Amino acid sequence: MTETIAGIAIPDTALVREVTEFIRDTEDDLLYHHSRRVFLFGALQGRVRGLHADLELLYTGAMFHDIGLTDAYRESQLRFEVDGANAARDFLKLHGVLDSDADRVWLGIALHTTPGVPEFLDPVVALVTAGVETDVLGIGYDRLTAEQRAAVTAAHPRPDFKRRILKAFTDGNVHRPQTTFGNVNADVLEHYMDGYKRDDFVQVILDNPWPE
C-alpha cells in the first residue's frame, strides 16, 4: 500500500522497500528520520521549482546521503559524502539499476554539502541537496506551507535536531578532518573539535612548491 505524506507518495516499489529496510537497519533514528524528511522536502521543493525527478532515485539518494556518518565509516579517509555516494551506487548496481541512474544518485549524494552547484544539475542531484538544505539549514522553509511542514515532521519528528545533527557531523568527521577542506564541515569541526585548525586556501597556494 502506497504511503503518502504531505501529498508526496513514497514509491511503492521493491527497490524502495529494500532501501528503506537497509537504511532502517543501518542508521539510528536521528539519521533515518532526517533522511526520510530530506526525500519529502526535496520532492516538495521540486514541485515548487517545477523539477521532475525520478522518485525512486531521489528516495535512494536521500536515504543514503548520510550513511558515511555511521560507525561503519569511522576509519574511512574519504569525504563522508563520497562514502555515502559509493554505498548508494554499489547498492543500486546490485539491484540491477542502470549505471547512468546509479551515477546520478552518486553525484547527488557527493555534492549535497557543496552549495551553489547541484541546483543546476539533474533534478535528482538538485533535489537531494534541496531536501538537505530545507531540513538542516531552513533554506526554502517558507516556500512550503505550514501544513506540509507539519505533516512531514509528524511522520518523522525532529526532537532537538539541530544539536543532534551537529554532533553527528562532528562524530563522522573528527577522524578525517582533512576531508572538510573547502566544504561546510570545516565550520562544524571549528566549533566542536578541540585543536582543529582549518586549512587556509590562500596559504596552500603561497606555500606550494612552485618557485615564483
C-alpha positions in Angstrom: 0.0 0.0 0.0 1.4 3.4 -1.0 2.3 5.7 1.9 1.6 9.4 1.3 3.0 12.2 3.4 2.3 15.9 2.8 0.9 14.9 -0.6 4.1 13.1 -1.6 3.7 9.4 -2.3 6.6 7.2 -1.2 7.2 5.0 -4.3 5.8 1.5 -3.6 8.4 -0.5 -5.4 10.7 -3.4 -4.4 13.8 -1.1 -4.7 12.4 1.5 -2.3 11.3 -1.1 0.2 14.8 -2.7 0.1 16.4 0.8 0.5 14.2 1.5 3.5 14.9 -1.8 5.1 18.6 -1.4 4.6 18.8 2.1 6.0 16.5 1.4 8.9 18.8 -1.5 9.9 22.0 0.7 9.4 21.2 4.1 10.7 19.9 5.3 14.1 16.6 7.1 14.5 18.2 10.6 14.0 19.7 9.8 10.5 16.8 7.7 9.4 14.1 10.3 10.1 16.3 13.0 8.8 16.8 11.1 5.5 13.1 10.5 5.1 12.5 14.2 5.6 15.1 15.0 3.1 13.2 12.9 0.5 9.9 14.5 1.3 11.2 18.1 1.5 13.2 17.5 -1.7 10.1 16.3 -3.5 8.1 19.2 -2.2 10.7 21.7 -3.3 10.8 20.0 -6.7 7.1 20.9 -7.1 7.8 24.5 -6.1 10.7 24.7 -8.6 9.0 22.7 -11.4 11.6 20.0 -11.3 10.5 16.4 -12.0 12.9 13.9 -10.5 12.7 10.1 -10.7 11.3 9.5 -7.2 13.0 6.1 -6.8 16.4 7.6 -7.4 15.6 10.7 -5.3 14.5 8.4 -2.4 17.7 6.4 -2.7 19.8 9.5 -2.7 18.0 10.9 0.3 18.2 7.7 2.3 21.9 7.1 1.7 23.1 10.6 1.8 24.4 10.5 5.4 25.4 6.8 5.7 29.0 7.9 5.6 28.5 9.4 9.1 27.7 6.0 10.7 30.1 3.8 12.7 30.9 1.6 9.7 32.9 4.5 8.2 34.9 5.6 11.3 38.2 4.6 9.8 37.5 5.9 6.3 39.7 8.8 5.0 37.3 9.7 2.2 34.8 12.6 2.5 31.8 11.2 4.2 29.7 12.3 1.3 31.8 10.1 -1.1 31.4 7.2 1.3 27.6 7.6 1.1 27.7 8.1 -2.7 29.8 4.9 -3.1 27.5 2.9 -0.9 24.4 4.0 -2.8 25.9 3.3 -6.2 27.0 -0.2 -5.1 23.6 -0.9 -3.7 21.8 0.2 -6.9 24.1 -1.8 -9.1 23.5 -4.9 -7.0 19.8 -4.3 -7.6 20.1 -4.0 -11.4 19.8 -0.3 -11.7 21.4 1.3 -14.8 24.8 2.6 -14.4 23.7 6.0 -15.6 21.0 6.2 -12.9 23.3 5.0 -10.2 25.7 7.7 -11.2 23.0 10.4 -10.9 22.4 9.2 -7.3 26.2 9.1 -6.7 26.5 12.8 -7.8 23.5 13.9 -5.7 25.0 12.5 -2.5 28.6 13.5 -3.3 27.6 17.2 -3.8 25.0 17.6 -1.1 27.3 19.7 1.1 28.6 21.8 -1.9 26.3 24.7 -2.3 25.7 26.6 -5.5 26.3 23.7 -7.9 23.6 21.0 -7.5 20.7 23.3 -8.4 22.0 23.5 -11.9 22.2 19.7 -12.5 19.8 16.8 -12.9 16.7 17.1 -10.8 17.8 14.1 -8.7 21.0 15.9 -7.8 19.3 19.2 -7.3 16.6 17.8 -5.0 18.7 15.7 -2.7 20.5 19.0 -1.9 17.2 20.9 -1.7 15.9 18.4 0.8 19.0 18.6 2.9 19.0 22.4 2.8 15.4 22.6 3.9 15.8 20.2 6.8 19.2 21.3 8.1 19.5 24.9 7.1 15.9 26.1 6.7 16.5 27.1 3.1 13.2 27.1 1.3 11.3 26.8 4.6 8.8 29.5 3.6 8.3 28.0 0.2 6.4 25.2 1.9 3.1 25.6 3.7 2.8 25.2 7.4 0.6 22.2 6.7 3.2 20.5 4.6 5.9 21.1 7.2 3.7 19.8 10.0 2.8 16.6 8.0 6.4 15.8 7.3 7.5 16.4 10.9 4.6 14.5 12.3 5.6 11.4 10.3 9.3 11.9 11.0 9.8 14.1 14.1 12.9 16.2 14.8 13.4 16.4 18.6 16.5 18.6 19.4 17.5 18.0 15.8 19.9 21.0 15.4 22.1 20.0 18.3 22.0 16.2 17.5 22.8 16.6 13.7 25.7 18.8 14.5 27.0 16.1 16.9 26.5 13.5 14.1 28.5 15.7 11.7 31.3 16.1 14.2 31.4 12.4 15.1 31.5 11.5 11.4 34.4 13.8 10.6 36.8 14.1 13.6 38.9 11.1 12.3 39.3 12.7 8.9 39.5 16.5 9.4 41.5 17.0 6.2 38.4 16.0 4.2 36.5 19.0 5.3 38.8 21.4 3.4 36.6 23.6 1.2 33.3 22.3 2.4 30.8 23.2 5.1 32.0 20.6 7.6 35.1 22.7 8.3 32.7 25.0 10.2 31.4 22.1 12.2 34.9 21.0 13.3 36.0 24.5 14.0 33.2 24.7 16.6 33.3 21.2 18.0 36.7 19.6 17.6 39.4 20.5 20.1 42.6 21.7 18.5 41.2 21.8 14.9 42.8 24.3 12.6 41.2 24.6 9.2 43.4 24.6 6.1 43.7 28.0 4.5 43.3 28.0 0.7 45.4 31.2 0.3 48.2 29.7 2.4 48.1 26.5 0.5 48.8 28.5 -2.7 51.5 30.6 -1.2 53.3 27.6 0.4 53.1 25.2 -2.6 56.4 24.1 -4.2 56.2 26.4 -7.3 59.3 28.7 -7.1 57.8 32.0 -8.1 
